[in-house]
Amino acid sequence: MIQGYAQALVALAETEGDPERVEDELFAFAKAVESNGQLREAMTDPGLPVDRKRATIDEILGDHASQATRSGLGLIVEQGRGRDLARIVERANELGAERRSHVVAEVRTAVPLDAARQQRLAEALGTSTGKQVELKNVVDPSVLGGAVVRIGDEVIDGTVRTRLADAKDALRSR
């Protein structure tokens, strides 16, 4: 079922003419829902009318999102799939990237990455994967420093916390 909704989102994104923008908007909204308990509850509450859910989406997105993004999110909540929003959007991003012969890398950092750093990281990941990489930056203050990169099922943990834990383990084993 997730696959079908993801395909619908990709089709909507392609009709907009700028699928990467729509995918980025969907990704950002899904991460906002994931990280905000009240918003998550609003999107998943079966007792909340669909028109109220749509109004919440419009209120949050304001004038900053495309019609395709609004329509796609509206479709998901109308169909009662709010609980699956993150998985649907993740799959839609993967499908969109696959259509462009790319892979999606979710990068968690403590602060947003500027364009130059995103470009360097995408190039480095592209070299290691042999594919074009589309970065989706998630700001996560719990990271503290460094980054966690997820491409499909592969996770690369380059956080300060992990490096400190590795150093601590190395000192203990001496």
Backbone as CSV, one residue per row, in Angstrom:
resi,resn,N_x,N_y,N_z,CA_x,CA_y,CA_z,C_x,C_y,C_z
1,MET,0.817,-1.188,0.000,0.000,0.000,0.000,0.871,1.267,0.000
2,ILE,1.950,1.232,0.754,2.865,2.370,0.796,3.405,2.658,-0.600
3,GLN,3.728,1.607,-1.333,4.268,1.758,-2.690,3.299,2.532,-3.586
4,GLY,2.027,2.211,-3.531,1.033,2.879,-4.371,0.923,4.364,-4.062
5,TYR,0.897,4.694,-2.777,0.834,6.114,-2.397,2.123,6.831,-2.788
6,ALA,3.252,6.159,-2.627,4.533,6.761,-3.017,4.559,7.027,-4.519
7,GLN,4.061,6.090,-5.305,4.012,6.292,-6.755,3.106,7.467,-7.115
8,ALA,1.987,7.609,-6.395,1.087,8.737,-6.641,1.791,10.059,-6.332
9,LEU,2.562,10.093,-5.239,3.298,11.319,-4.902,4.332,11.654,-5.967
10,VAL,5.016,10.641,-6.485,6.011,10.870,-7.530,5.330,11.425,-8.788
11,ALA,4.189,10.859,-9.138,3.455,11.338,-10.313,3.026,12.791,-10.120
12,LEU,2.527,13.126,-8.914,2.156,14.516,-8.632,3.375,15.434,-8.734
13,ALA,4.499,14.983,-8.183,5.726,15.784,-8.217,6.167,16.032,-9.654
14,GLU,6.048,15.035,-10.494,6.474,15.179,-11.886,5.557,16.123,-12.654
15,THR,4.260,16.140,-12.312,3.355,17.056,-12.999,3.655,18.506,-12.640
16,GLU,4.239,18.729,-11.481,4.581,20.082,-11.037,5.721,20.653,-11.883
17,GLY,6.530,19.769,-12.471,7.635,20.226,-13.306,8.943,20.382,-12.556
18,ASP,8.914,20.272,-11.250,10.119,20.379,-10.430,10.045,19.305,-9.350
19,PRO,10.193,18.030,-9.747,9.979,16.933,-8.791,10.911,16.977,-7.577
20,GLU,12.136,17.420,-7.749,13.049,17.460,-6.601,12.563,18.458,-5.553
21,ARG,12.026,19.584,-6.001,11.486,20.570,-5.053,10.316,19.955,-4.269
22,VAL,9.398,19.313,-4.979,8.234,18.702,-4.319,8.694,17.623,-3.350
23,GLU,9.649,16.810,-3.767,10.168,15.762,-2.876,10.795,16.377,-1.630
24,ASP,11.523,17.460,-1.786,12.122,18.147,-0.631,11.046,18.688,0.302
25,GLU,9.996,19.270,-0.272,8.908,19.798,0.551,8.192,18.687,1.314
26,LEU,7.927,17.583,0.629,7.281,16.441,1.284,8.155,15.900,2.407
27,PHE,9.448,15.795,2.125,10.403,15.294,3.119,10.404,16.192,4.349
28,ALA,10.484,17.501,4.133,10.516,18.445,5.258,9.234,18.357,6.085
29,PHE,8.092,18.245,5.418,6.828,18.144,6.154,6.780,16.843,6.947
30,ALA,7.185,15.738,6.329,7.170,14.441,7.028,8.085,14.477,8.251
31,LYS,9.232,15.121,8.149,10.146,15.224,9.294,9.550,16.113,10.374
32,ALA,8.832,17.164,9.978,8.168,18.024,10.959,7.108,17.232,11.724
33,VAL,6.351,16.419,11.012,5.330,15.577,11.656,5.993,14.588,12.600
34,GLU,7.080,14.001,12.146,7.803,13.006,12.944,8.336,13.597,14.242
35,SER,8.774,14.848,14.203,9.428,15.442,15.370,8.494,16.256,16.264
36,ASN,7.255,16.473,15.836,6.332,17.296,16.614,5.120,16.456,17.012
37,GLY,5.025,16.154,18.298,3.959,15.288,18.800,2.563,15.797,18.496
38,GLN,2.329,17.099,18.647,0.995,17.651,18.381,0.637,17.550,16.904
39,LEU,1.585,17.840,16.057,1.339,17.745,14.622,1.114,16.291,14.216
40,ARG,1.928,15.397,14.766,1.771,13.973,14.475,0.383,13.504,14.890
41,GLU,-0.051,13.928,16.078,-1.378,13.549,16.563,-2.474,14.091,15.645
42,ALA,-2.320,15.328,15.197,-3.318,15.922,14.301,-3.411,15.163,12.979
43,MET,-2.282,14.746,12.435,-2.281,14.053,11.145,-2.762,12.604,11.251
44,THR,-2.681,12.022,12.449,-3.027,10.599,12.604,-4.337,10.361,13.345
45,ASP,-4.928,11.389,13.914,-6.162,11.243,14.694,-7.339,10.916,13.780
46,PRO,-7.905,9.697,13.894,-9.030,9.338,13.025,-10.291,10.156,13.328
47,GLY,-10.377,10.752,14.510,-11.541,11.547,14.882,-11.498,12.975,14.368
48,LEU,-10.316,13.426,13.910,-10.180,14.789,13.398,-10.629,14.808,11.937
49,PRO,-11.580,15.679,11.599,-12.081,15.717,10.210,-10.970,16.030,9.212
50,VAL,-11.099,15.458,8.028,-10.102,15.636,6.974,-9.930,17.104,6.618
51,ASP,-11.025,17.873,6.598,-10.882,19.287,6.246,-10.041,20.036,7.274
52,ARG,-10.098,19.621,8.530,-9.250,20.234,9.570,-7.782,19.834,9.369
53,LYS,-7.558,18.580,8.964,-6.190,18.135,8.686,-5.612,18.915,7.502
54,ARG,-6.431,19.094,6.462,-5.983,19.868,5.294,-5.682,21.311,5.689
55,ALA,-6.523,21.879,6.540,-6.303,23.258,6.998,-4.997,23.349,7.779
56,THR,-4.698,22.326,8.569,-3.438,22.296,9.325,-2.256,22.249,8.368
57,ILE,-2.369,21.430,7.339,-1.307,21.339,6.330,-1.098,22.704,5.677
58,ASP,-2.192,23.335,5.255,-2.091,24.643,4.603,-1.505,25.695,5.543
59,GLU,-1.914,25.632,6.801,-1.422,26.596,7.790,0.088,26.463,7.983
60,ILE,0.564,25.241,8.036,1.994,24.998,8.250,2.806,25.354,7.010
61,LEU,2.308,24.962,5.845,3.064,25.197,4.616,2.996,26.647,4.165
62,GLY,1.908,27.336,4.503,1.766,28.719,4.063,1.888,28.815,2.557
63,ASP,2.588,29.823,2.088,2.792,30.018,0.648,4.115,29.412,0.177
64,HIS,4.726,28.605,1.026,6.074,28.121,0.739,6.125,26.783,0.017
65,ALA,4.971,26.166,-0.250,4.981,24.848,-0.872,4.150,24.847,-2.148
66,SER,4.492,23.937,-3.020,3.801,23.821,-4.301,2.415,23.192,-4.121
67,GLN,1.611,23.345,-5.153,0.287,22.730,-5.145,0.402,21.210,-5.132
68,ALA,1.398,20.668,-5.806,1.586,19.213,-5.826,1.863,18.689,-4.418
69,THR,2.644,19.424,-3.638,2.936,19.026,-2.264,1.655,19.034,-1.439
70,ARG,0.882,20.091,-1.559,-0.383,20.195,-0.828,-1.341,19.067,-1.214
71,SER,-1.439,18.821,-2.516,-2.343,17.772,-3.004,-1.910,16.398,-2.518
72,GLY,-0.616,16.144,-2.570,-0.105,14.847,-2.123,-0.342,14.610,-0.651
73,LEU,-0.056,15.612,0.162,-0.295,15.478,1.603,-1.783,15.350,1.888
74,GLY,-2.598,16.107,1.144,-4.046,16.000,1.308,-4.544,14.604,0.987
75,LEU,-4.028,14.015,-0.074,-4.397,12.650,-0.454,-4.084,11.667,0.673
76,ILE,-2.911,11.798,1.244,-2.500,10.876,2.308,-3.422,10.984,3.515
77,VAL,-3.742,12.195,3.945,-4.604,12.330,5.126,-6.052,11.974,4.809
78,GLU,-6.513,12.265,3.584,-7.876,11.889,3.192,-8.067,10.383,3.243
79,GLN,-7.041,9.668,2.878,-7.110,8.214,2.845,-6.801,7.585,4.206
80,GLY,-6.610,8.423,5.218,-6.351,7.904,6.561,-4.982,7.270,6.717
81,ARG,-4.019,7.722,5.926,-2.676,7.132,5.952,-1.677,8.024,6.681
82,GLY,-2.154,8.900,7.554,-1.265,9.803,8.281,-0.179,9.083,9.052
83,ARG,-0.501,7.914,9.594,0.501,7.140,10.347,1.640,6.645,9.453
84,ASP,1.347,6.518,8.173,2.345,6.022,7.227,3.056,7.139,6.472
85,LEU,2.762,8.383,6.833,3.284,9.524,6.087,4.792,9.461,5.886
86,ALA,5.551,9.245,6.946,7.017,9.241,6.831,7.489,8.140,5.881
87,ARG,6.916,6.951,5.998,7.334,5.833,5.133,6.929,6.074,3.674
88,ILE,5.740,6.652,3.477,5.287,6.950,2.112,6.205,7.981,1.466
89,VAL,6.502,9.053,2.186,7.358,10.107,1.647,8.777,9.587,1.412
90,GLU,9.283,8.782,2.339,10.616,8.206,2.154,10.663,7.369,0.883
91,ARG,9.642,6.544,0.684,9.606,5.698,-0.511,9.445,6.551,-1.770
92,ALA,8.628,7.606,-1.701,8.448,8.498,-2.853,9.777,9.156,-3.224
93,ASN,10.541,9.581,-2.217,11.853,10.176,-2.490,12.775,9.158,-3.142
94,GLU,12.746,7.924,-2.665,13.582,6.880,-3.267,13.179,6.624,-4.713
95,LEU,11.863,6.521,-4.959,11.387,6.278,-6.331,11.752,7.428,-7.262
96,GLY,11.556,8.654,-6.782,11.912,9.812,-7.605,13.390,9.826,-7.937
97,ALA,14.211,9.544,-6.935,15.663,9.509,-7.155,16.031,8.383,-8.128
98,GLU,15.402,7.220,-7.968,15.670,6.095,-8.871,15.355,6.472,-10.314
99,ARG,14.266,7.203,-10.514,13.891,7.624,-11.871,14.949,8.524,-12.480
100,ARG,15.678,9.223,-11.633,16.759,10.100,-12.109,18.121,9.398,-12.011
101,SER,18.113,8.089,-11.725,19.337,7.286,-11.548,20.188,7.817,-10.399
102,HIS,19.539,8.251,-9.334,20.204,8.762,-8.137,19.828,7.894,-6.932
103,VAL,20.510,8.143,-5.822,20.124,7.555,-4.535,19.914,8.712,-3.560
104,VAL,19.089,8.454,-2.554,18.815,9.464,-1.533,19.666,9.167,-0.309
105,ALA,20.313,10.200,0.215,21.077,10.090,1.452,20.450,11.035,2.473
106,GLU,19.978,10.463,3.573,19.474,11.293,4.669,20.652,11.589,5.577
107,VAL,20.917,12.879,5.771,22.063,13.317,6.557,21.553,14.053,7.788
108,ARG,21.841,13.511,8.974,21.439,14.143,10.233,22.632,14.898,10.795
109,THR,22.431,16.196,11.011,23.475,17.046,11.575,22.867,17.941,12.658
110,ALA,23.718,18.490,13.495,23.238,19.378,14.567,22.767,20.719,14.027
111,VAL,23.353,21.148,12.933,22.992,22.427,12.302,22.792,22.178,10.807
112,PRO,22.041,23.050,10.141,21.853,22.867,8.692,23.184,22.959,7.948
113,LEU,23.323,22.154,6.914,24.513,22.218,6.069,24.302,23.281,5.002
114,ASP,25.312,24.121,4.788,25.192,25.101,3.716,25.364,24.392,2.369
115,ALA,25.080,25.093,1.303,25.090,24.501,-0.033,26.454,23.911,-0.398
116,ALA,27.517,24.602,-0.030,28.862,24.119,-0.373,29.165,22.797,0.334
117,ARG,28.818,22.708,1.613,29.060,21.454,2.350,28.188,20.331,1.817
118,GLN,26.940,20.660,1.479,26.073,19.634,0.906,26.666,19.104,-0.390
119,GLN,27.182,20.012,-1.211,27.776,19.615,-2.483,28.989,18.709,-2.271
120,ARG,29.878,19.102,-1.350,31.076,18.282,-1.081,30.689,16.908,-0.539
121,LEU,29.721,16.878,0.373,29.292,15.598,0.941,28.637,14.727,-0.127
122,ALA,27.788,15.312,-0.964,27.138,14.555,-2.038,28.185,13.973,-2.991
123,GLU,29.213,14.765,-3.301,30.278,14.275,-4.186,31.045,13.135,-3.538
124,ALA,31.374,13.264,-2.251,32.101,12.201,-1.553,31.270,10.925,-1.481
125,LEU,29.989,11.072,-1.155,29.116,9.894,-1.097,28.916,9.296,-2.481
126,GLY,28.855,10.161,-3.492,28.738,9.679,-4.865,29.947,8.862,-5.284
127,THR,31.119,9.316,-4.875,32.341,8.578,-5.180,32.320,7.207,-4.520
128,SER,31.869,7.144,-3.273,31.868,5.866,-2.561,30.749,4.932,-3.018
129,THR,29.620,5.482,-3.489,28.510,4.622,-3.920,28.517,4.363,-5.421
130,GLY,29.215,5.219,-6.167,29.203,5.084,-7.614,27.925,5.611,-8.249
131,LYS,27.133,6.364,-7.491,25.875,6.905,-7.999,25.770,8.384,-7.658
132,GLN,24.901,9.073,-8.362,24.591,10.453,-8.010,23.803,10.419,-6.706
133,VAL,24.102,11.310,-5.788,23.470,11.319,-4.471,22.666,12.595,-4.290
134,GLU,21.418,12.427,-3.841,20.566,13.556,-3.471,20.512,13.600,-1.953
135,LEU,20.984,14.696,-1.374,21.008,14.838,0.085,19.699,15.393,0.617
136,LYS,19.270,14.821,1.729,18.140,15.347,2.493,18.690,15.604,3.885
137,ASN,18.882,16.873,4.224,19.482,17.249,5.499,18.412,17.369,6.582
138,VAL,18.612,16.625,7.671,17.721,16.684,8.829,18.518,17.288,9.977
139,VAL,18.016,18.381,10.520,18.682,19.006,11.658,18.209,18.300,12.917
140,ASP,19.183,17.734,13.643,18.897,16.947,14.848,19.900,17.365,15.921
141,PRO,19.468,18.216,16.868,20.397,18.714,17.892,21.046,17.610,18.731
142,SER,20.453,16.435,18.793,21.052,15.351,19.570,22.334,14.824,18.934
143,VAL,22.582,15.173,17.683,23.804,14.735,17.001,25.034,15.395,17.621
144,LEU,24.927,16.598,18.115,25.999,17.387,18.732,27.041,17.856,17.728
145,GLY,27.648,16.964,17.005,28.653,17.319,16.006,28.839,16.161,15.060
146,GLY,29.346,16.433,13.880,29.505,15.391,12.879,28.187,15.129,12.176
147,ALA,28.033,13.907,11.663,26.822,13.577,10.911,26.562,12.086,10.937
148,VAL,25.283,11.751,10.759,24.863,10.368,10.528,24.240,10.360,9.143
149,VAL,24.737,9.490,8.279,24.250,9.400,6.906,23.597,8.041,6.715
150,ARG,22.381,8.070,6.139,21.691,6.819,5.831,21.363,6.807,4.353
151,ILE,21.846,5.785,3.676,21.523,5.552,2.269,20.919,4.156,2.215
152,GLY,19.618,4.105,2.012,18.931,2.810,2.053,19.079,2.205,3.430
153,ASP,19.621,0.996,3.487,19.814,0.300,4.761,21.189,0.542,5.372
154,GLU,22.052,1.233,4.650,23.418,1.478,5.135,23.471,2.764,5.950
155,VAL,24.092,2.686,7.123,24.234,3.849,7.997,25.715,4.104,8.242
156,ILE,26.121,5.342,8.053,27.488,5.770,8.325,27.404,6.765,9.469
157,ASP,27.957,6.397,10.611,27.862,7.247,11.795,29.199,7.930,12.031
158,GLY,29.248,9.198,11.689,30.462,9.992,11.883,30.236,11.079,12.918
159,THR,29.413,10.759,13.923,29.115,11.766,14.947,30.238,11.841,15.968
160,VAL,30.327,12.980,16.609,31.300,13.172,17.674,31.052,12.157,18.784
161,ARG,29.786,11.944,19.123,29.425,10.991,20.174,29.983,9.589,19.879
162,THR,29.831,9.144,18.655,30.322,7.814,18.283,31.843,7.768,18.293
163,ARG,32.479,8.823,17.786,33.951,8.852,17.788,34.508,8.852,19.214
164,LEU,33.836,9.575,20.113,34.256,9.571,21.523,34.059,8.193,22.148
165,ALA,32.945,7.557,21.855,32.685,6.209,22.380,33.715,5.220,21.848
166,ASP,34.079,5.341,20.568,35.103,4.471,19.988,36.452,4.689,20.663
167,ALA,36.796,5.956,20.922,38.063,6.269,21.591,38.064,5.708,23.011
168,LYS,36.940,5.838,23.699,36.805,5.308,25.050,36.984,3.793,25.064
169,ASP,36.345,3.119,24.104,36.487,1.659,24.003,37.930,1.263,23.704
170,ALA,38.599,2.045,22.839,39.986,1.745,22.493,40.891,1.898,23.707
171,LEU,40.628,2.919,24.525,41.438,3.126,25.731,41.196,2.015,26.740
172,ARG,39.995,1.540,26.847,39.663,0.447,27.783,40.339,-0.859,27.397
173,SER,40.495,-1.072,26.098,41.043,-2.349,25.631,42.563,-2.408,25.731
174,ARG,43.186,-1.332,26.167,44.655,-1.321,26.287,45.116,-1.948,27.551
